[in-house]
């Protein structure tokens, strides 16, 4: 296929045909990755929405941010697909000049939506931590982190949108105006993404380590919450592709890696953020594995060494349910954070009537009411000992 006759007795390789085949394969690679990971991340988000809204009846801020990030990810897939349509993966000089402007417009759109989507994923993860971990210190750290990430999202959205003034100068260098150094801005953003990824994914690990759980269950929790470090690995590799993307003389051909790894970074971040919420789904799909690893534990949590529990939005949703419905639901599927809040048992101290943990208000109220009734019966018996021992009665 790639051979041509050089003379009557020899053949030689047709490098132009081979190069065209490589370009075609890269184009197919781009489309396959866009379609595959768009479907996988969208499926993860859809399952998350179903479990949180239909099974647990507790759709929260973290779920809303993940949905928004997924919508922007679809936008990034469309933008990168249009880049491919207008020459991404092929040599720049092989494309008609009329394709340059739409290619650069698509590239501009992909950069903007990618960076905003990554920030929204991180904000969603921080809201998820606030729902899962009730420790006061985690609540404070995540609150400050959310405020900081919202401010950073506004900053990078402004920088990416107005990297050139006027904006059209980004795809038409003949227009009067000026552009910022794109490579410097992209390096700063990539470095910041890497640092925040590491900080966010390391945040829950000390808390999980402190839990009084069976070793197998604790290892499974570590594995689930450590999946986000795949995003960190991708971020490190992606930084290497940025210089090529910004300084190449053949941007259509050499920007493929930057486009692919940027899209993989945001989709894998969404998938790993959704996995902890999908435990009820996996428990039904693979009950032997997940039922044994996340089974009901009668061992009390040692959260008390850090302080008392604070009721989170997730526990509020459960406490507002009727008691029978709550017990039935916790037996059936449990929510994605029950293990971390010690919701499988109600710990009663041996010397007083206070509780160290109150994940279910209805259960606690029933226990306290039972104690009051027993105490009232004892007082009634002590006040009328004669009647209690009378033969006629």
C-alpha positions in Angstrom: 0.0 0.0 0.0 2.9 2.3 0.8 5.3 1.1 -1.9 5.9 2.7 -5.2 8.2 1.8 -8.1 11.4 3.8 -8.1 12.7 2.2 -11.4 12.3 -1.1 -13.2 14.1 -3.1 -10.5 13.6 -1.4 -7.2 10.8 -0.1 -5.0 10.9 2.6 -2.4 8.6 3.7 0.4 6.1 6.4 -0.3 6.6 8.6 2.8 3.8 10.9 1.8 1.3 8.1 1.8 2.7 6.8 5.1 2.4 10.2 6.7 -1.2 10.6 5.5 -2.0 7.2 7.1 -0.4 8.3 10.4 -2.5 11.5 10.3 -5.6 9.6 9.6 -4.9 7.2 12.6 -4.4 10.2 14.9 -7.7 11.6 13.8 -9.4 8.3 14.5 -7.7 8.3 17.9 -9.0 11.7 18.8 -12.6 10.8 17.9 -12.4 7.5 19.7 -11.2 9.1 22.9 -13.7 11.9 22.8 -16.7 9.6 22.3 -15.5 6.9 24.7 -14.7 9.1 27.7 -17.7 11.4 27.1 -19.9 8.4 27.4 -18.1 7.0 30.5 -18.1 10.3 32.4 -21.7 11.1 31.4 -22.7 7.6 32.6 -21.0 8.1 35.9 -22.7 11.5 36.4 -26.1 10.0 35.4 -25.8 7.2 37.9 -24.7 9.7 40.6 -27.8 11.8 39.9 -30.1 8.8 40.0 -28.7 7.5 43.3 -28.5 10.9 45.0 -32.0 12.1 43.9 -34.1 8.9 43.5 -32.5 6.5 45.9 -31.3 8.8 48.7 -33.5 11.8 47.9 -30.7 14.2 48.7 -29.4 16.1 45.7 -26.7 18.4 46.9 -24.4 21.2 45.8 -21.7 18.7 44.9 -24.0 16.9 42.5 -25.0 20.2 40.9 -21.4 21.2 40.2 -20.6 17.8 38.7 -23.5 18.1 36.4 -22.4 21.6 35.3 -18.8 20.3 34.8 -20.1 17.4 32.7 -22.1 19.8 30.5 -18.9 21.9 30.0 -17.0 18.7 29.2 -19.4 18.0 26.4 -18.6 21.5 25.2 -14.9 20.6 25.3 -15.5 17.4 23.3 -17.4 19.3 20.6 -14.7 22.0 20.4 -11.9 19.4 20.1 -14.0 17.5 17.6 -14.3 20.7 15.5 -10.5 21.2 15.8 -10.1 17.7 14.3 -12.6 18.5 11.6 -10.6 21.6 10.6 -7.2 19.9 10.7 -6.1 18.7 14.2 -3.9 15.7 13.6 -2.9 16.7 10.1 0.0 18.9 9.0 -0.9 22.6 9.0 0.4 23.2 5.5 -1.8 20.5 4.1 -5.0 22.3 5.2 -6.7 25.1 3.2 -6.2 28.6 4.5 -9.9 28.9 5.0 -9.8 26.2 7.7 -7.3 28.2 9.9 -9.8 30.7 11.5 -12.5 28.0 12.4 -9.7 25.8 13.8 -8.3 28.6 16.0 -11.9 29.5 17.2 -12.5 25.8 18.2 -9.1 25.7 19.9 -10.0 28.9 21.8 -13.3 27.5 23.0 -11.7 24.2 24.1 -9.2 26.0 26.3 -11.9 28.2 28.0 -14.4 25.4 28.7 -11.6 22.9 29.8 -10.2 25.2 32.5 -13.6 26.2 33.9 -14.8 22.6 33.9 -11.7 21.5 35.9 -12.3 24.2 38.5 -16.0 23.2 38.9 -15.0 19.5 39.4 -12.7 20.6 42.3 -15.4 22.8 43.8 -17.8 19.8 43.6 -15.3 17.5 45.3 -14.9 20.0 48.2 -18.7 20.2 48.6 -18.7 16.4 48.6 -16.1 16.4 51.4 -18.3 18.7 53.4 -21.1 16.3 53.1 -19.1 13.2 53.9 -16.7 14.3 56.6 -18.4 16.0 59.6 -15.2 16.9 61.4 -15.1 20.7 62.2 -11.6 21.0 60.9 -12.6 19.5 57.5 -15.6 21.7 57.4 -13.5 24.8 57.8 -10.8 23.7 55.3 -13.3 22.8 52.7 -15.2 26.1 53.2 -12.0 28.1 52.7 -11.1 25.9 49.7 -14.4 26.5 48.1 -14.2 30.3 48.5 -10.6 30.2 47.0 -11.6 28.0 44.1 -14.6 30.1 43.2 -12.3 33.2 43.1 -9.7 31.3 41.0 -12.4 30.1 38.6 -13.4 33.7 38.0 -9.7 34.7 37.4 -8.8 32.0 35.0 -12.1 32.4 33.1 -11.3 36.1 32.7 -7.7 35.4 31.6 -8.6 32.7 29.1 -11.5 34.7 27.6 -9.5 37.9 27.3 -6.1 36.4 26.6 -6.2 38.6 23.5 -7.8 42.1 23.2 -9.8 42.2 21.1 -10.7 38.5 21.5 -10.7 38.0 17.7 -7.0 38.7 17.6 -6.6 35.1 19.0 -7.5 33.7 15.5 -6.7 36.8 13.4 -3.2 38.1 14.1 -3.6 40.9 11.6 -6.0 42.7 13.8 -4.7 45.6 15.9 -4.4 44.8 19.6 -2.3 42.7 21.9 -2.2 39.2 23.4 -0.7 37.9 26.6 2.0 35.2 26.7 -0.1 32.1 26.3 2.6 29.7 27.3 3.3 31.5 30.6 -0.4 31.6 31.5 -0.9 27.9 30.6 2.1 26.9 32.6 0.8 28.8 35.7 -2.6 27.3 35.3 -1.2 23.7 34.8 1.0 24.1 37.9 -1.8 25.4 40.0 -4.1 22.6 38.8 -1.5 20.0 39.9 -0.9 21.6 43.3 -4.7 21.8 44.0 -5.2 18.3 42.8 -2.7 16.9 45.2 -4.0 19.0 48.1 -7.7 18.1 47.5 -7.1 14.4 47.0 -4.8 14.2 50.1 -7.3 16.0 52.3 -9.5 13.0 53.3 -6.7 10.4 53.7 -5.7 11.3 57.4 -9.4 11.2 58.3 -9.9 7.7 56.7 -6.7 6.5 58.5 -8.2 7.6 61.9 -11.4 5.6 61.4 -11.9 2.5 63.6 -12.8 0.2 60.7 -11.8 -3.3 59.7 -8.5 -3.3 57.7 -10.2 -4.5 54.4 -12.8 -1.8 54.6 -10.3 0.9 55.3 -8.1 -0.3 52.4 -11.1 -0.1 50.1 -11.8 3.5 51.3 -8.2 4.5 50.7 -8.4 3.0 47.2 -11.6 4.8 46.3 -10.4 8.2 47.6 -7.0 7.8 46.1 -8.2 7.2 42.5 -8.0 11.0 42.0 -4.3 10.8 41.9 -4.6 9.4 38.4 -5.6 13.0 37.6 -2.4 14.2 39.1 -0.4 11.9 36.9 -2.2 13.1 33.8 -1.6 16.7 34.9 2.1 16.1 35.2 2.3 14.5 31.7 0.1 17.3 30.2 2.5 20.0 31.4 5.1 18.5 29.0 2.8 18.9 26.1 2.1 22.6 26.7 5.4 23.9 25.4 4.9 22.0 22.1 1.4 23.3 21.8 2.4 26.9 22.3 5.7 27.1 20.3 5.3 24.6 17.4 5.4 25.6 13.8 2.9 22.8 13.0 0.1 23.4 15.5 -2.4 21.2 13.8 -0.2 18.1 14.0 1.6 18.8 17.3 -1.4 19.9 19.4 -3.0 16.4 19.4 -1.4 15.3 22.7 -2.3 18.5 24.5 -5.9 18.2 23.4 -6.2 14.5 24.2 -4.6 14.7 27.6 -6.5 17.8 28.6 -9.8 16.0 27.8 -8.7 12.9 29.6 -7.8 14.9 32.7 -11.2 16.5 33.1 -13.2 13.4 32.3 -11.2 11.1 34.6 -11.5 13.8 37.3 -15.3 13.7 37.0 -15.3 9.8 37.0 -13.2 9.5 40.1 -15.2 12.2 41.9 -18.4 10.2 41.2 -17.1 6.8 42.1 -17.6 7.2 45.9 -21.3 8.0 45.4 -21.9 4.9 43.3 -21.4 2.3 46.1 -25.1 1.3 46.2 -24.9 0.6 42.5 -21.8 -1.5 42.7 -23.1 -3.3 45.8 -26.0 -4.5 43.7 -23.9 -5.2 40.7 -21.1 -7.1 42.6 -22.6 -7.9 46.0 -19.9 -10.4 47.1 -17.1 -7.8 46.7 -18.7 -4.7 47.9 -21.0 -6.2 50.5 -18.0 -7.8 52.2 -15.8 -4.7 51.9 -18.5 -2.2 52.9 -20.6 -4.4 55.1 -22.3 -3.1 58.2 -19.9 -2.6 61.0 -20.8 -2.8 64.7 -17.5 -1.2 65.7 -17.9 2.4 66.8 -15.9 5.1 65.1 -13.1 6.9 66.9 -14.1 10.3 65.5 -14.7 11.4 69.1 -11.0 12.0 69.6 -11.4 15.0 67.3 -14.6 16.3 68.7 -18.3 15.9 68.4 -20.2 15.3 65.2 -21.7 18.1 63.2 -24.9 17.1 61.3 -24.2 17.3 57.6 -26.7 17.9 54.8 -26.7 14.1 54.0 -27.4 13.1 57.5 -30.1 15.8 57.7 -31.8 14.2 54.7 -31.8 10.8 56.3 -32.9 12.1 59.7 -35.9 13.7 58.1 -37.2 10.4 56.7 -39.5 8.2 58.8 -37.6 5.8 61.0 -38.8 2.6 59.3 -38.0 4.0 55.9 -34.5 5.0 57.0 -33.8 1.6 58.5 -35.1 -0.2 55.4 -33.0 2.1 53.1 -29.8 1.6 55.2 -30.3 -2.1 55.1 -30.8 -2.1 51.4 -28.3 0.2 49.9 -26.9 2.7 52.4 -25.7 6.1 51.2 -22.2 6.7 49.9 -20.9 8.2 53.2 -22.5 6.0 55.9 -19.3 4.2 56.6 -17.5 7.4 57.3 -20.1 8.8 59.7 -20.5 5.7 61.8 -24.2 5.5 60.8 -24.3 1.7 61.2 -24.4 1.9 65.0 -25.4 4.2 67.8 -22.8 4.4 70.4 -24.0 4.9 74.0 -21.5 5.9 76.7 -21.5 3.8 79.9 -21.8 6.5 82.5 -24.2 9.2 81.2 -27.1 9.8 78.9 -25.3 11.8 76.2 -24.4 10.4 72.8 -21.0 10.8 71.1 -22.5 10.5 67.6 -26.0 11.3 66.4 -26.2 10.4 62.7 -29.9 9.6 62.9 -32.1 11.9 64.9 -35.1 9.5 65.0 -33.0 6.7 66.4 -31.5 8.8 69.1 -34.9 10.3 70.1 -36.3 6.8 70.4 -33.5 5.6 72.7 -33.8 8.7 74.9 -37.6 8.3 75.1 -37.2 4.7 76.1 -34.8 5.7 78.9 -37.3 8.3 80.2 -40.1 5.7 80.3 -38.0 3.2 82.2 -37.0 5.9 84.7 -40.7 6.9 85.2 -41.7 3.2 85.8 -39.0 2.9 88.5 -40.2 6.1 90.2 -43.8 4.8 90.2 -42.8 1.5 91.7 -40.7 3.2 94.4 -43.6 5.5 95.4 -46.2 2.7 96.0 -44.3 -0.4 97.4 -47.4 -1.5 99.4 -49.7 -1.7 96.4 -47.1 -3.5 94.4 -46.9 -6.4 97.0 -50.6 -6.6 97.9 -52.1 -10.1 97.5 -55.3 -8.7 96.1 -53.5 -7.3 93.2 
